[in-house]
Amino acid sequence: VQLQASGGGLVQAGGSLRLSCAASGRVFAINEMGWYRQAPGNQREMVAEFTIGGSTIYADSMKGRFTISRDNAKKTVYLQMNSLKPEDTGLYYCRMVIVSTTLEPRPYWGQGTQVTVSS
């Protein structure tokens, strides 16, 4: 199983970006999907995620600006980011909890995509 993230880039404050992350390989089921962020010098933090029950959770600082969505058929999760701020700069990782050939759910991470917001 591999996760491939894309969509990062350089944008001015107030701009928008859309991140995508697709799973490939022997994927039998996806229990959770989400996005995390790691800013320079900081720990990785949750940005938004779908829980196993299908609910969405957002970090407080992203509410109203970021929207997580998914396409189950494509095994893809998206993150629409609007009204971007310089403090949103960081490396964005997708994470999925996937049931594969072991039949046990386990977390997988994408490679990270850089988002840089200039002031």
N, C-alpha and C positions, 0 to 999 in steps of 0.2 A: 504494500500500500504506500502510495506517495501523495502528498499534497503539493499542489503547484499554485502559488499566489502570484498575482500580477496587479497592475494598476497604480502603483505608487508613482511619485514624481515630485516635481517642484511646482509650487503654486503660491500665489500671493494671498495674503490674509484676506478673508472674505470669500475666497474661491471654493471650488468643489473638486472632489476626486471620488472615483468609484473603484473600490478594490474587489477583486474576485479571487476565489480559491476553489480549485477543483480537485476532487479525490480520484485517484485511478488505482488500478490493481484489483485484487480479489476483495471487493467490498460487498459484504452480505447485508449489512445494515449500518446506518449511522444514527447513533443515539443522541449526540450533542454536536453542535456546530457553533463556533464563535471566533471572535477576534480579540487579540491581546496587543498591547503596545509596550515598547520599551524605549524610553527616552534616555539620552546620554546621561550616565551617572545614576540612573534610577533602576528600580526593580521592574520586572515585567508586571503589567497590570491588565486586568480585564477591561475591555472596551464595551463589548456587547456579545451576547450569546443567546442561542436557543437552548433551553433546558431539555432534558429527556421527555418532559411532559408537553413540550411544544411552546412553552411560555418564552417570552423575550425578557432579557435583563440588560440594562444599560448602566454604565458608570454614570454617576450624577453629573459630571462635567460634560458628558456627551448627549444627555437627554435633550431632545428637541432639535439637535443638529445632525446627529448620526442616525441612520436607519439600517438595520440588519435585515436581510431577506435571503431566501434560498430557493433553489430549484432542485427538488429531490430527484427528479428524473436525470438531471445532469450531474448530480452529486456535487453541487456547487453552492457555496455561500458567498454573499455579497455584503459589502459595507459601503453605503452611500454616505459620504461625508460632506456636509455643507457648512457654510459660515466658518471655514477653517481659521484657526488662530495659530500664532507662532508656537504656542505651548503644545499644540497637537503634533509637533515635529517628533519623529521617532521611527523606529523600525516596527512595522506592523506584522504580526504573525497570525495565521489562521490555525485553529485547533479543532480537531474533530475526534469524537470518541466513536470508534468504528469496531464493528464485529467482522472479523476476517476469518481466515482458515482455522485459527485456534478456537473459534466459536466463543471466545471470551472478549468482552469489550475492552479496548485499551485506547489510550490517547495517542494521537499522531499530530505532529506539528509541521506546518509549512516552513519554507526557507526564510521567510521574512521579506517584506517589501518596504523600501524606504519612502517615507513621506516627509517632505521638507516644506514648511510654510514660512515664507518670508514676510517681514513686516513692511 
